Amino acid sequence: MSQYMSIGKVSKLKNVSIKSLRYYDQIGILKPAFVNTETNYRYYTEEQLYLLDAITVCIKLGIPLKDLNNYVENGSINLQKLLYDGKILAEQKIMEIHNCLGALQETLQNLASPVTGLARIPESKSGIMLPEGFYHNEVKERVLLTVSLEEEDTPKYYGQYILKLFVTAQQMGITAAYPSGILHHYEHGTYKRYMFLTISGNTDGLSDTAKESIRTIPSGNFACRKISTHVADFSSVKDEMKEVLKGEDFSIIETDTLSEENKKEGYPFELEYRI
């Protein structure tokens, strides 16, 4: 039995309740590798932990567990298809929240008056003149899970990096979500690119090696510009921003806007530079 793990051990390893593991067995998406007919104890193999990770990702992305069998091919989970469908669901939810926030902000602006006592939401004012096409935006602190992009990587390969980040987050026990994007980092005369997902929760318990892939973007005032395609020539962006760049070392964030209006207008991405 040394090659098997008890249901209790699997529960502790993956922080999944025994009740949930029994339910996964009941609906046929994660059946034990071995069941002792005398005790009815369930046992699992190490290889099945990968499938359990996929199930957990599925739950976090909002994909019904009853639909998980649709992603099984040749006895294993097609994780890329699962995450792609999850991305669509996540974007829809974020869009709904974005629309609600927009409606709330508009209502607050309209209601602002001495009678109601509601103050108008202040505009961002940095006092810095931005290049044509750029605008100011106040952005809260963001924590990013990153993976390095090779120099020859093109947008058609970015999906595999998003997949890698979701799996990495699951293995690290942290929550990763959209928006995603590319971090353009310039330091000591060297330019590097990183694909990223936004993460939430406490990262203090991570190992030093795991923390190397975590980057924090402080809150503050950002110079932003909508763009229609991924950045192909970073030097041109650097030239555009030379009037507001504070030093030789800086980062420019290229983010999926998740805004239906921006996408309809042909601007699915946004550049952000902290000023």
Helices and strands as residue ranges (DSSP letters): E 5-6, H 7-14, H 18-26, E 34-35, E 42-44, H 48-61, G 65-71, E 72-73, E 76-77, H 79-111, E 135-139, E 142-148, G 155-157, H 158-172, E 175-187, E 190-200, H 208-211, E 214-217, E 220-227, H 234-240, E 250-256, H 260-264, E 269-274
